[in-house]
Amino acid sequence: MIKQHKDPHYIVKLEKAIAEKYGKEAIQNPKKHWNEEKEKEYIEQSKEFYKKIQSLEEKSEKVEVDGIFIPKKLLSKKNNRTCPICKAYSFKSQDDVYMSKYECCFDCYIQYVEHNPERWQSGWRPQGE
């Protein structure tokens, strides 16, 4: 229930106090400055906002695999666990780092890349491994 004030000019005094503290824009009707152009701009901004939200939701979507929920984005990535140099297969996280950066496992990095990274970066690879 709304409490009624005894002063009939209470609203006028309240608006005046708000205008003095926050400026005249604070007491104006928001529709006063609204037009068709602003409406179209608002609709475009809303569409962009909801597209971003939908994209984030799709990225964070989880899928159940063998009773475990895994982010869907991890399933779409192609994980290559076989070293193209020595053909070794590995589940070590250490090898994942070297596979993504140098396209070889940790052991091949130590043997071929560590002492001559410039040659590796230029495209050289060992033959007949």
C-alpha positions in Angstrom: 0.0 0.0 0.0 1.3 3.4 -0.9 1.7 5.9 1.9 0.1 9.3 1.1 1.8 12.4 2.2 -0.1 15.3 3.8 1.8 17.9 1.7 0.0 18.2 -1.7 3.3 19.6 -3.2 5.4 16.7 -2.0 6.0 15.3 -5.6 7.0 18.8 -6.9 9.4 19.3 -4.0 10.9 15.8 -4.5 11.4 16.4 -8.2 13.0 19.7 -7.5 15.4 18.2 -5.0 16.3 15.4 -7.5 16.9 18.0 -10.2 19.2 20.0 -8.0 21.2 17.0 -7.0 21.4 15.0 -10.3 20.4 17.5 -13.0 17.2 18.2 -14.9 17.7 15.0 -17.1 17.1 12.9 -14.0 13.4 14.0 -13.8 12.6 14.0 -17.5 10.5 11.4 -19.1 12.8 9.0 -21.0 10.5 9.0 -24.0 11.1 12.7 -24.5 14.4 12.1 -26.4 13.5 8.8 -28.1 12.9 8.6 -31.8 12.8 6.1 -34.7 16.6 6.2 -35.3 17.3 5.5 -31.6 14.8 2.6 -31.7 16.5 1.0 -34.7 19.9 1.5 -33.0 18.6 -0.1 -29.8 17.2 -3.1 -31.8 20.6 -3.6 -33.6 22.5 -3.5 -30.3 20.1 -5.9 -28.7 20.5 -8.4 -31.6 24.3 -8.1 -31.3 24.1 -8.7 -27.6 22.0 -11.8 -27.9 24.3 -13.2 -30.6 27.2 -12.9 -28.2 25.3 -14.5 -25.4 24.3 -17.4 -27.7 27.9 -17.8 -28.9 29.1 -18.0 -25.3 26.4 -20.5 -24.4 27.4 -22.7 -27.3 31.1 -22.6 -26.3 30.3 -23.6 -22.7 27.8 -26.4 -23.7 28.8 -29.7 -22.1 28.3 -33.2 -23.6 28.2 -36.4 -21.6 30.9 -38.9 -22.6 31.1 -42.1 -20.6 29.3 -40.6 -17.6 31.5 -37.4 -17.6 30.5 -34.0 -18.8 33.1 -32.5 -21.2 32.9 -29.0 -22.8 31.7 -29.5 -26.4 34.5 -27.2 -27.7 37.1 -29.8 -26.5 35.5 -32.5 -28.5 35.6 -30.6 -31.7 39.3 -30.0 -31.5 41.5 -32.4 -33.2 44.1 -33.8 -30.8 47.1 -35.3 -32.4 48.9 -37.5 -29.9 51.3 -39.1 -32.3 54.6 -37.4 -32.9 55.2 -36.9 -36.6 59.0 -37.4 -36.1 59.3 -40.5 -34.0 55.7 -41.8 -34.4 55.4 -42.3 -30.6 51.9 -42.1 -29.1 51.6 -40.2 -25.8 49.1 -39.0 -23.3 51.6 -36.8 -21.4 50.5 -33.2 -21.0 54.2 -32.2 -21.4 54.1 -33.7 -25.0 50.9 -31.7 -25.7 52.8 -28.5 -25.1 55.6 -29.4 -27.4 53.2 -30.8 -30.0 51.3 -27.5 -30.2 54.5 -25.4 -30.3 57.1 -27.4 -32.2 55.0 -30.2 -33.8 57.0 -32.9 -32.0 57.0 -34.7 -28.7 59.2 -33.7 -25.7 61.9 -36.4 -26.5 62.2 -35.2 -30.1 62.3 -31.6 -28.9 65.3 -32.5 -26.7 67.0 -34.4 -29.4 66.4 -32.2 -32.4 65.1 -28.7 -31.5 66.6 -27.6 -28.2 70.1 -27.1 -29.5 69.2 -25.6 -32.8 65.7 -24.0 -32.7 66.5 -21.7 -35.7 67.0 -24.7 -38.0 63.8 -26.3 -36.7 61.8 -23.1 -37.2 63.1 -22.8 -40.8 61.5 -26.1 -41.6 64.3 -28.7 -41.1 63.1 -32.1 -40.0 65.2 -35.3 -39.4 65.1 -37.9 -42.3 64.5 -41.6 -41.9 63.3 -41.7 -38.3 
